[in-house]
């Protein structure tokens, strides 16, 4: 057997694993009967259906008739910078407040772009902090922790 | 005339100062994100959902709807002037619209697109007003079995009509349904798949998934491409189409409107499919198809009218049955539930001001969009010069603030980042996000109706096929799958989506 369509093959594997995982998880809850279903019934069968279909997708990708498709390249650098800065801003939100978190989010995530210029990134950050203040805090009156909690107020 | 009374009610609601203002805001935002490539209506609506908490429900829905159809107008501007589809539904507009611009007819192309969209929008609004009440009547006859079957048909329809691999799309629906199971089960009170995390007991918010999978993942895939330098073709020139262009455009516009309206009602129809279908139709009907792709006005007017008509008629299943047909209407369901409005046929009777206000606001919104897009086109062109490296951090900020304000809990921010990661992986595996989102929104509803139907039938599965309405709906779903699986159609389907590319 030869994997011809790599994209489909790995998607199928993912569906198989997730489907089995959900089905297995569902067995922890009571199943009930068709007339009186427990919380496990519906997710269990959904999971099984997904696992079966996923297997089909994977097998289809190995058939000799399948189109040859390679995996696309993953750019983990971008992913780490982008999602890392988002996750960090979540971490900072409660301690440093919304202004500093937003600025850091803009500044750090800018490094995921091609032509990084830290001055542009900083100005952009300040501008967006201003925008957040104007639109969300003043305009819509959303309640955020504004400043670092250790400064107290 | 009942219809007139209803429309007058709608008019009085939609014309209130507050609602006009939010309609304008929605249209402005819609045009803005439509013009800018790299951000579409789905993440935008997801970002703004939490904000509609503070608005009255009518104003919130009017604004969100405005974003959706506003994006159809804005998308065409970028497509015509820069040959970049600002919006997926504008992919086809690039073909002939940009060629017209190259031939020095940019202004005329913009005018044809905007006027075609306006015409389509007006017709679709009337259709919505006319068709929704009788459809809602039918929906009242639905029991849980029918609702379950209807959702099956809706979900299958959504993937059959979309592009991409069918089995993978069905898997994504199932995954979406399963993600919808996360959280407390309403019948038994058992918290499912919560891994002991209290935040997960309330379930996964679809705004989180939408922003992660559509917003974040899209930024990452965009950043991988080299920065696209935007080059704007020549001057806009006269905004008036000449006689010849007008003569060629209007029949296409009428046909596009009809086609788009019909496809929009179907689950999964929506703007993208109808613009492709309309282009193919125009090319087939034309006496000189060789002129298509070289700046034929019909190749522009047809798809432009079709996508706007479809964007509006896709509200018909949403407002009458409570069933979303595409990702945007799925988010609208969420917006309604935020305000404790149970989507479904009863909306029309229990919240008539919301229902008719929304419909009339669409007409007003279309009128605004004409003004926003034609005389002010210069303003939008300037916006196109904003480089992506400035833009994407802004999108990140709005997403982050948006999810945080859902529950004021940073856990949601981390969840969104996690969905951004899986969304990126899915993009690489060519697994589409839209069916997942539909499944996620429909999951709890579907389980509820499935359970209730079998409870009523004492566990007898045949209830789904012995009740005639339910059987018809399921047969429809099965027929769709069979039709698409037929080899000849399969080939054709691939052609329609690949062609013209």
Interface residues (C-beta under 8 A of the other chain):
Chain A: X7 X8 X10 X11 X14 X15 X18 X19 X22 X25 X26 X29 X30 X33 X34 X35 X36 X37 X38 X39 X41 X42 X43 X46 X47 X49 X50 X53 X54 X56 X57 X60 X71 X72 X74 X75 X78 X79 X82 X83 X85 X86 X87 X89 X90 X91 X93 X94 X98 X102 X105 X106 X109 X110 X112 X113 X114 X115 X116 X120 X121 X124 X125 X128 X132 X136 X140 X141 X142 X143 X144
Chain B: X51 X54 X165 X167 X168 X170 X171 X174 X175 X177 X178 X181 X185 X187 X188 X190 X192 X193 X216 X219 X220 X223 X224 X226 X227 X388 X389 X390 X392 X393 X394 X396 X397 X399 X400 X401 X404 X405 X408 X410 X413 X414 X416 X417 X420 X421 X424 X425 X428 X429 X430 X431 X447 X450 X451 X454 X455 X457 X458 X459 X460 X461
